[in-house]
């Protein structure tokens, strides 16, 4: 399997759903408490930025603009990040 395909699968099947779930949790908390702390707001903004970056990477992959070497590097970095979270 090519690195771009592996990266696409990681983004679509793990990272983006995890980000979406965490974003939803913050929104539910805000809805319940009717307020958001500065720390939660910053965390929400970071997660939304990461989600947007994931979408941009997927667009690059789909449009065949991403090189295999770049995909390998990103994949390696994301796997490292993901393994530290687990």
The first five atom37 places (N, CA, C, CB, O) and aatype in JSON, in Angstrom:
{
  "aatype": [20, 20, 20, 20, 20, 20, 20, 20, 20, 20, 20, 20, 20, 20, 20, 20, 20, 20, 20, 20, 20, 20, 20, 20, 20, 20, 20, 20, 20, 20, 20, 20, 20, 20, 20, 20, 20, 20, 20, 20, 20, 20, 20, 20, 20, 20, 20, 20, 20, 20, 20, 20, 20, 20, 20, 20, 20, 20, 20, 20, 20, 20, 20, 20, 20, 20, 20, 20, 20, 20, 20, 20, 20, 20, 20, 20, 20, 20, 20, 20, 20, 20, 20, 20, 20, 20],
  "atom_mask": [
    [1, 1, 1, 1, 1],
    [1, 1, 1, 1, 1],
    [1, 1, 1, 1, 1],
    [1, 1, 1, 1, 1],
    [1, 1, 1, 1, 1],
    [1, 1, 1, 1, 1],
    [1, 1, 1, 1, 1],
    [1, 1, 1, 1, 1],
    [1, 1, 1, 1, 1],
    [1, 1, 1, 1, 1],
    [1, 1, 1, 1, 1],
    [1, 1, 1, 1, 1],
    [1, 1, 1, 1, 1],
    [1, 1, 1, 1, 1],
    [1, 1, 1, 1, 1],
    [1, 1, 1, 1, 1],
    [1, 1, 1, 1, 1],
    [1, 1, 1, 1, 1],
    [1, 1, 1, 1, 1],
    [1, 1, 1, 1, 1],
    [1, 1, 1, 1, 1],
    [1, 1, 1, 1, 1],
    [1, 1, 1, 1, 1],
    [1, 1, 1, 1, 1],
    [1, 1, 1, 1, 1],
    [1, 1, 1, 1, 1],
    [1, 1, 1, 1, 1],
    [1, 1, 1, 1, 1],
    [1, 1, 1, 1, 1],
    [1, 1, 1, 1, 1],
    [1, 1, 1, 1, 1],
    [1, 1, 1, 1, 1],
    [1, 1, 1, 1, 1],
    [1, 1, 1, 1, 1],
    [1, 1, 1, 1, 1],
    [1, 1, 1, 1, 1],
    [1, 1, 1, 1, 1],
    [1, 1, 1, 1, 1],
    [1, 1, 1, 1, 1],
    [1, 1, 1, 1, 1],
    [1, 1, 1, 1, 1],
    [1, 1, 1, 1, 1],
    [1, 1, 1, 1, 1],
    [1, 1, 1, 1, 1],
    [1, 1, 1, 1, 1],
    [1, 1, 1, 1, 1],
    [1, 1, 1, 1, 1],
    [1, 1, 1, 1, 1],
    [1, 1, 1, 1, 1],
    [1, 1, 1, 1, 1],
    [1, 1, 1, 1, 1],
    [1, 1, 1, 1, 1],
    [1, 1, 1, 1, 1],
    [1, 1, 1, 1, 1],
    [1, 1, 1, 1, 1],
    [1, 1, 1, 1, 1],
    [1, 1, 1, 1, 1],
    [1, 1, 1, 1, 1],
    [1, 1, 1, 1, 1],
    [1, 1, 1, 1, 1],
    [1, 1, 1, 1, 1],
    [1, 1, 1, 1, 1],
    [1, 1, 1, 1, 1],
    [1, 1, 1, 1, 1],
    [1, 1, 1, 1, 1],
    [1, 1, 1, 1, 1],
    [1, 1, 1, 1, 1],
    [1, 1, 1, 1, 1],
    [1, 1, 1, 1, 1],
    [1, 1, 1, 1, 1],
    [1, 1, 1, 1, 1],
    [1, 1, 1, 1, 1],
    [1, 1, 1, 1, 1],
    [1, 1, 1, 1, 1],
    [1, 1, 1, 1, 1],
    [1, 1, 1, 1, 1],
    [1, 1, 1, 1, 1],
    [1, 1, 1, 1, 1],
    [1, 1, 1, 1, 1],
    [1, 1, 1, 1, 1],
    [1, 1, 1, 1, 1],
    [1, 1, 1, 1, 1],
    [1, 1, 1, 1, 1],
    [1, 1, 1, 1, 1],
    [1, 1, 1, 1, 1],
    [1, 1, 1, 1, 1]
  ],
  "atom_positions": [
    [[0.84, -1.18, 0.0], [0.0, 0.0, 0.0], [0.89, 1.25, 0.0], [-0.96, -0.01, 1.23], [1.88, 1.32, 0.74]],
    [[0.54, 2.21, -0.83], [1.32, 3.44, -0.93], [1.16, 4.29, 0.33], [0.9, 4.24, -2.17], [0.15, 4.19, 1.04]],
    [[2.16, 5.11, 0.59], [2.13, 5.97, 1.78], [0.94, 6.92, 1.74], [3.43, 6.77, 1.88], [0.34, 7.21, 2.78]],
    [[0.6, 7.42, 0.56], [-0.54, 8.33, 0.46], [-1.83, 7.62, 0.86], [-0.67, 8.89, -0.97], [-2.69, 8.21, 1.51]],
    [[-1.97, 6.36, 0.48], [-3.17, 5.59, 0.85], [-3.21, 5.34, 2.36], [-3.2, 4.25, 0.08], [-4.26, 5.45, 2.98]],
    [[-2.06, 5.0, 2.93], [-1.99, 4.77, 4.38], [-2.32, 6.05, 5.13], [-0.59, 4.27, 4.78], [-3.04, 6.03, 6.13]],
    [[-1.78, 7.18, 4.65], [-2.04, 8.47, 5.28], [-3.52, 8.81, 5.19], [-1.19, 9.57, 4.62], [-4.13, 9.26, 6.17]],
    [[-4.1, 8.61, 4.03], [-5.52, 8.87, 3.84], [-6.36, 8.03, 4.8], [-5.93, 8.59, 2.37], [-7.3, 8.54, 5.42]],
    [[-6.04, 6.76, 4.92], [-6.78, 5.87, 5.82], [-6.64, 6.32, 7.27], [-6.3, 4.43, 5.67], [-7.62, 6.33, 8.01]],
    [[-5.44, 6.68, 7.68], [-5.21, 7.13, 9.05], [-6.03, 8.38, 9.34], [-3.71, 7.4, 9.29], [-6.67, 8.49, 10.38]],
    [[-6.01, 9.32, 8.41], [-6.75, 10.56, 8.6], [-8.26, 10.3, 8.66], [-6.44, 11.54, 7.48], [-8.94, 10.77, 9.57]],
    [[-8.76, 9.56, 7.7], [-10.21, 9.36, 7.59], [-10.78, 8.42, 8.65], [-10.54, 8.84, 6.23], [-11.91, 8.61, 9.1]],
    [[-10.01, 7.42, 9.04], [-10.55, 6.39, 9.93], [-10.19, 6.56, 11.4], [-10.09, 5.06, 9.48], [-10.83, 5.97, 12.27]],
    [[-9.17, 7.37, 11.68], [-8.75, 7.53, 13.08], [-8.69, 8.97, 13.53], [-7.42, 6.89, 13.28], [-9.42, 9.38, 14.43]],
    [[-7.82, 9.75, 12.9], [-7.56, 11.1, 13.39], [-8.77, 12.02, 13.28], [-6.41, 11.7, 12.64], [-9.15, 12.66, 14.26]],
    [[-9.37, 12.1, 12.12], [-10.5, 13.01, 11.95], [-11.7, 12.61, 12.82], [-10.92, 13.06, 10.5], [-12.3, 13.48, 13.45]],
    [[-12.06, 11.34, 12.87], [-13.16, 10.97, 13.78], [-12.85, 11.28, 15.25], [-13.48, 9.48, 13.62], [-13.73, 11.69, 16.0]],
    [[-11.6, 11.07, 15.67], [-11.21, 11.4, 17.05], [-11.34, 12.89, 17.31], [-9.77, 10.93, 17.34], [-11.85, 13.31, 18.34]],
    [[-10.87, 13.69, 16.36], [-10.98, 15.15, 16.49], [-12.44, 15.59, 16.53], [-10.25, 15.85, 15.34], [-12.83, 16.42, 17.35]],
    [[-13.25, 15.02, 15.64], [-14.66, 15.38, 15.6], [-15.36, 15.03, 16.91], [-15.36, 14.67, 14.43], [-16.19, 15.8, 17.4]],
    [[-15.02, 13.89, 17.48], [-15.6, 13.48, 18.75], [-15.19, 14.44, 19.87], [-15.18, 12.04, 19.1], [-16.03, 14.84, 20.68]],
    [[-13.92, 14.8, 19.91], [-13.44, 15.73, 20.95], [-14.07, 17.11, 20.78], [-11.9, 15.84, 20.91], [-14.43, 17.76, 21.77]],
    [[-14.21, 17.57, 19.56], [-14.85, 18.86, 19.29], [-16.31, 18.81, 19.75], [-14.77, 19.23, 17.78], [-16.79, 19.74, 20.39]],
    [[-17.0, 17.74, 19.41], [-18.39, 17.59, 19.82], [-18.54, 17.58, 21.34], [-18.98, 16.3, 19.25], [-19.48, 18.16, 21.87]],
    [[-17.6, 16.94, 22.03], [-17.64, 16.9, 23.49], [-17.53, 18.3, 24.09], [-16.53, 16.01, 24.03], [-18.23, 18.64, 25.05]],
    [[-16.65, 19.11, 23.51], [-16.52, 20.49, 24.02], [-17.8, 21.27, 23.75], [-15.31, 21.2, 23.35], [-18.26, 22.01, 24.63]],
    [[-18.37, 21.11, 22.57], [-19.62, 21.82, 22.28], [-20.75, 21.37, 23.2], [-20.02, 21.59, 20.82], [-21.56, 22.2, 23.63]],
    [[-20.81, 20.07, 23.53], [-21.83, 19.59, 24.46], [-21.62, 20.18, 25.85], [-21.82, 18.06, 24.52], [-22.58, 20.55, 26.53]],
    [[-20.36, 20.27, 26.27], [-20.05, 20.85, 27.57], [-20.46, 22.32, 27.6], [-18.55, 20.7, 27.88], [-21.04, 22.79, 28.58]],
    [[-20.17, 23.05, 26.53], [-20.53, 24.46, 26.45], [-22.05, 24.62, 26.49], [-19.95, 25.1, 25.17], [-22.57, 25.51, 27.16]],
    [[-22.74, 23.75, 25.76], [-24.2, 23.81, 25.73], [-24.78, 23.56, 27.12], [-24.76, 22.78, 24.73], [-25.74, 24.2, 27.53]],
    [[-24.18, 22.62, 27.83], [-24.66, 22.26, 29.18], [-24.35, 23.36, 30.19], [-24.03, 20.94, 29.64], [-25.21, 23.74, 30.98]],
    [[-23.12, 23.88, 30.16], [-22.68, 24.86, 31.15], [-22.94, 26.3, 30.72], [-21.21, 24.67, 31.42], [-22.82, 27.21, 31.54]],
    [[-23.29, 26.51, 29.46], [-23.56, 27.84, 28.91], [-22.35, 28.77, 28.96], [-24.7, 28.47, 29.64], [-22.5, 29.99, 28.89]],
    [[-21.15, 28.2, 29.09], [-19.93, 29.0, 29.06], [-18.75, 28.1, 28.69], [-19.68, 29.7, 30.43], [-18.85, 26.88, 28.71]],
    [[-17.64, 28.75, 28.35], [-16.43, 28.0, 28.0], [-15.22, 28.73, 28.59], [-16.29, 27.86, 26.44], [-15.12, 29.95, 28.53]],
    [[-14.34, 27.95, 29.16], [-13.12, 28.55, 29.74], [-12.17, 28.92, 28.62], [-12.44, 27.58, 30.75], [-12.28, 28.44, 27.49]],
    [[-11.22, 29.77, 28.95], [-10.22, 30.17, 27.98], [-9.41, 28.96, 27.5], [-9.28, 31.23, 28.58], [-9.12, 28.84, 26.31]],
    [[-9.06, 28.07, 28.42], [-8.3, 26.87, 28.07], [-9.09, 25.98, 27.12], [-7.91, 26.09, 29.34], [-8.55, 25.46, 26.15]],
    [[-10.38, 25.8, 27.41], [-11.22, 24.97, 26.54], [-11.39, 25.63, 25.18], [-12.6, 24.74, 27.19], [-11.42, 24.94, 24.16]],
    [[-11.51, 26.95, 25.16], [-11.64, 27.67, 23.89], [-10.38, 27.48, 23.05], [-11.91, 29.17, 24.13], [-10.46, 27.25, 21.84]],
    [[-9.21, 27.59, 23.68], [-7.95, 27.4, 22.95], [-7.82, 25.98, 22.44], [-6.76, 27.75, 23.86], [-7.37, 25.75, 21.32]],
    [[-8.21, 25.01, 23.28], [-8.16, 23.61, 22.86], [-9.09, 23.37, 21.68], [-8.54, 22.67, 24.04], [-8.73, 22.68, 20.72]],
    [[-10.29, 23.94, 21.74], [-11.25, 23.81, 20.66], [-10.69, 24.4, 19.36], [-12.58, 24.5, 21.03], [-10.79, 23.79, 18.3]],
    [[-10.09, 25.57, 19.46], [-9.52, 26.21, 18.27], [-8.39, 25.37, 17.67], [-9.01, 27.61, 18.61], [-8.28, 25.25, 16.45]],
    [[-7.55, 24.8, 18.53], [-6.45, 23.94, 18.05], [-7.0, 22.71, 17.34], [-5.53, 23.52, 19.21], [-6.51, 22.33, 16.28]],
    [[-8.02, 22.09, 17.93], [-8.59, 20.9, 17.31], [-9.26, 21.23, 15.99], [-9.61, 20.24, 18.25], [-9.16, 20.46, 15.03]],
    [[-9.93, 22.38, 15.92], [-10.57, 22.78, 14.66], [-9.51, 23.06, 13.59], [-11.44, 24.03, 14.88], [-9.72, 22.72, 12.42]],
    [[-8.39, 23.67, 13.99], [-7.29, 23.9, 13.04], [-6.7, 22.59, 12.56], [-6.2, 24.77, 13.68], [-6.43, 22.43, 11.37]],
    [[-6.49, 21.63, 13.47], [-5.95, 20.33, 13.07], [-6.92, 19.63, 12.13], [-5.69, 19.45, 14.31], [-6.48, 19.01, 11.16]],
    [[-8.22, 19.72, 12.39], [-9.21, 19.1, 11.52], [-9.15, 19.72, 10.13], [-10.64, 19.25, 12.13], [-9.22, 19.01, 9.13]],
    [[-9.03, 21.03, 10.07], [-8.92, 21.72, 8.78], [-7.65, 21.3, 8.04], [-8.94, 23.26, 8.98], [-7.68, 21.11, 6.83]],
    [[-6.55, 21.14, 8.77], [-5.3, 20.69, 8.15], [-5.46, 19.27, 7.61], [-4.14, 20.74, 9.17], [-4.94, 18.96, 6.53]],
    [[-6.16, 18.43, 8.33], [-6.41, 17.06, 7.85], [-7.19, 17.1, 6.54], [-7.19, 16.24, 8.91], [-6.88, 16.36, 5.61]],
    [[-8.21, 17.95, 6.47], [-8.99, 18.08, 5.23], [-8.11, 18.56, 4.08], [-10.18, 19.05, 5.43], [-8.24, 18.07, 2.96]],
    [[-7.21, 19.51, 4.37], [-6.31, 20.01, 3.32], [-5.37, 18.9, 2.82], [-5.48, 21.19, 3.85], [-5.1, 18.81, 1.63]],
    [[-4.89, 18.08, 3.73], [-4.02, 16.97, 3.34], [-4.8, 16.0, 2.46], [-3.46, 16.23, 4.59], [-4.28, 15.52, 1.45]],
    [[-6.05, 15.7, 2.85], [-6.87, 14.8, 2.03], [-7.09, 15.36, 0.63], [-8.22, 14.54, 2.72], [-7.08, 14.62, -0.35]],
    [[-7.29, 16.66, 0.54], [-7.47, 17.29, -0.77], [-6.2, 17.14, -1.61], [-7.83, 18.79, -0.61], [-6.28, 16.86, -2.81]],
    [[-5.04, 17.33, -0.98], [-3.77, 17.15, -1.7], [-3.62, 15.71, -2.2], [-2.58, 17.52, -0.79], [-3.17, 15.48, -3.32]],
    [[-4.0, 14.77, -1.35], [-3.9, 13.35, -1.74], [-4.83, 13.06, -2.91], [-4.23, 12.42, -0.54], [-4.42, 12.46, -3.9]],
    [[-6.08, 13.49, -2.79], [-7.08, 13.21, -3.83], [-6.72, 13.86, -5.17], [-8.45, 13.7, -3.38], [-6.99, 13.3, -6.23]],
    [[-6.11, 15.05, -5.1], [-5.75, 15.75, -6.34], [-4.38, 15.33, -6.87], [-5.77, 17.26, -6.11], [-3.87, 15.88, -7.84]],
    [[-3.79, 14.34, -6.19], [-2.49, 13.78, -6.59], [-1.36, 14.81, -6.51], [-2.58, 13.23, -8.01], [-0.36, 14.7, -7.22]],
    [[-1.52, 15.83, -5.64], [-0.49, 16.85, -5.47], [0.56, 16.44, -4.44], [-1.12, 18.16, -5.06], [1.65, 17.0, -4.41]],
    [[0.25, 15.47, -3.61], [1.18, 15.06, -2.56], [2.13, 13.98, -3.08], [0.42, 14.55, -1.33], [1.71, 12.98, -3.67]],
    [[3.4, 14.21, -2.84], [4.42, 13.24, -3.22], [4.48, 12.12, -2.17], [5.81, 13.93, -3.37], [4.13, 12.32, -1.01]],
    [[4.91, 10.95, -2.6], [5.01, 9.8, -1.69], [5.96, 10.09, -0.52], [5.49, 8.56, -2.46], [5.69, 9.68, 0.61]],
    [[7.05, 10.78, -0.79], [8.03, 11.07, 0.27], [7.41, 11.97, 1.33], [9.28, 11.74, -0.33], [7.61, 11.76, 2.53]],
    [[6.67, 12.98, 0.9], [5.98, 13.87, 1.85], [4.94, 13.1, 2.65], [5.31, 15.06, 1.11], [4.8, 13.31, 3.86]],
    [[4.23, 12.2, 1.99], [3.22, 11.39, 2.66], [3.87, 10.49, 3.71], [2.45, 10.54, 1.64], [3.33, 10.31, 4.8]],
    [[5.04, 9.92, 3.38], [5.76, 9.07, 4.34], [6.14, 9.85, 5.59], [7.02, 8.48, 3.7], [5.99, 9.35, 6.71]],
    [[6.64, 11.07, 5.39], [7.05, 11.91, 6.52], [5.85, 12.27, 7.4], [7.74, 13.19, 6.02], [5.91, 12.16, 8.62]],
    [[4.77, 12.7, 6.76], [3.56, 13.04, 7.51], [3.01, 11.83, 8.25], [2.49, 13.61, 6.57], [2.61, 11.93, 9.41]],
    [[2.99, 10.71, 7.57], [2.49, 9.48, 8.18], [3.3, 9.11, 9.4], [2.52, 8.34, 7.17], [2.75, 8.76, 10.44]],
    [[4.61, 9.2, 9.28], [5.49, 8.9, 10.4], [5.22, 9.84, 11.57], [6.95, 9.0, 9.97], [5.12, 9.4, 12.72]],
    [[5.12, 11.13, 11.28], [4.85, 12.12, 12.33], [3.51, 11.86, 13.01], [4.89, 13.54, 11.75], [3.4, 11.91, 14.23]],
    [[2.49, 11.59, 12.22], [1.15, 11.38, 12.78], [1.06, 10.09, 13.59], [0.11, 11.35, 11.66], [0.38, 10.04, 14.61]],
    [[1.75, 9.06, 13.14], [1.77, 7.8, 13.91], [2.47, 8.01, 15.24], [2.47, 6.68, 13.11], [2.03, 7.48, 16.26]],
    [[3.55, 8.78, 15.23], [4.24, 9.12, 16.49], [3.31, 9.86, 17.44], [5.51, 9.97, 16.22], [3.22, 9.53, 18.62]],
    [[2.63, 10.87, 16.93], [1.69, 11.65, 17.74], [0.59, 10.76, 18.28], [1.1, 12.8, 16.92], [0.25, 10.82, 19.47]],
    [[0.04, 9.94, 17.42], [-1.07, 9.05, 17.8], [-0.62, 8.06, 18.87], [-1.61, 8.29, 16.57], [-1.37, 7.79, 19.8]],
    [[0.58, 7.53, 18.75], [1.07, 6.54, 19.72], [1.33, 7.18, 21.08], [2.35, 5.86, 19.2], [1.19, 6.52, 22.11]],
    [[1.71, 8.44, 21.09], [1.92, 9.15, 22.35], [0.6, 9.41, 23.07], [2.65, 10.47, 22.1], [0.56, 9.45, 24.3]],
    [[-0.48, 9.6, 22.3], [-1.79, 9.84, 22.89], [-2.37, 8.58, 23.52], [-2.74, 10.37, 21.84], [-3.06, 8.64, 24.54]],
    [[-2.09, 7.43, 22.9], [-2.66, 6.16, 23.39], [-1.92, 5.66, 24.57], [-2.66, 5.1, 22.31], [-2.26, 4.61, 25.11]]
  ]
}
